[in-house]
Amino acid sequence: MTTPYYAVIFTSTRTIGDNGYGKIAEFMEQLAKKQPGFIGIESARQQIGITVSYWESINAIQDWKQQADHLLAQKEGIANWYDSYTVRICLVEREYSFNRTS
């Protein structure tokens, strides 16, 4: 990824049971990948869930937040899937990495 870019960090604790979460989460990821300005996504879940999505601009993030299907998923999340969540939006100015297998 070419810096600078934006990262949306979504951390959450889930309610008990799937309640349709898995299917919608997969759909949201596929939908996000089609959005203008989308760069990538990484996700992990143990006691808490952490999903980081990467975007070219604040405008791309705002457009994704207001996307119709995403709005419905947000409402469903509050009603059925999350005990809590936090969203953080960050400007990534620099990055570096290590990969033994490359």
C-alpha positions, 0 to 999 in steps of 0.5 A: 500500500502506498502511504498515506492511507486510512485504517478503520479499526473495528474492535468488538465483543460479540453476543452469544451465538451466530444469529446470522452474523457469519453470513452477513460478515462475509457479505459485508467483506465482499461488498466493501471490496467493491467500494471505490477507495477500498484497499484491503482488510484484515481480521482476527477473532478470539475473546474480542474481534478486530477488523482493520479495513484500509481506505484511500480517503476519508470520503471513501470511508464515509461513503462505505459507512452510508452504503445501504446494505452496510447501514442495515448490517450496522443496525442488526449488529447493535440489535443482535450481534455485539455487546460492544464495539469501538471504531477508530479511524487513523491516518497511516503515514508510514508502514514497514513489515517483515515476512520470512517466507518472501 
